[in-house]
Each structure stands twice: as C-alpha cells, then as structure tokens.
C-alpha cells in the first residue's frame, strides 16, 4: 500500500467512526438518570425541596399538613422555583411521592430539539421532628414533563 492510499484509508476510517458516533448520539434518546436535566431535577429535589420541608418541620406545629400544602401547589404559584417544577404524585399519611422536573426550552445547544429537561422522583416522609427522603422509581404513568410544558 502506498503512502497516499494509507492516508486516504485512514481518513475514510476516521470519517466512518465519527459519523457512526455522531449518528448514534443524535438518534438515541438519553437514558433515564443520564440526562443532565435528570441530575439537575434530582439535585433540586434533594437540596431545595428537602431544605424547605425541613424548615417547615422546625417552625410548624403541623409539618405534614404544611408539606402537603407546599407540595400540592402549582409551580406557577411558586415563582422562585422556575425553571423547576414539582408534581405531587401521591400522599399516604406523612409520606409523599413527588416528581421533580427541570424544564427549559431552547437552552441546550447540544440537543437538536433545543430543550433542556429532566425528571426525578422522590419519596419524602415528614415526621414532627425530621424529614427523610429517598430516590424512588417514578410510578408508571408519571409524565416525562410536567403538564402544560411541552405536551
């Protein structure tokens, strides 16, 4: 093989590899908990929401009732949460299952859709003296995005 042929072969192989990687990255949707938006929604649930619930426990005589009111409110009423959103999925006594969302349209330059979004589900147990949380799989039927945003 001459030097020119080797160069063309190497260039062609490089183009095939790059095209393969690019087509796969564009055509396959991100897997759950691998999107940057999922990590952002999880951080919001584990930090901001948890801190707020813990502050309710410190100051309220009925923290479970206060937590239910906070978690049931529409995010549009909580202007400080944007671009985050919360959806109360279920409540059994002092246990709340919540979907936390991160949604921004047109902010992700790496995705062809231009949307930056993610979802994470948490279970909060609000007792009179503490709040505990755990990551849970989102129940079947939980929307990928909160209602009214991108649906």
Secondary structure, DSSP 4 states (H G I P E B T S, - for coil): --HHHHHHHHHHHHHHHHHHHHHHHHHSPPPTTTSHHHHHHHHHIIIIIHHHHHHHHHH-S-HHHHHHHHHHS-GGG-GGGTTEEEEEEEEETTEEEEEEEEEEET--TTSTT-EEEEEEEEEEEE-SS-EEEEEEPPPTT--SS-TTS--
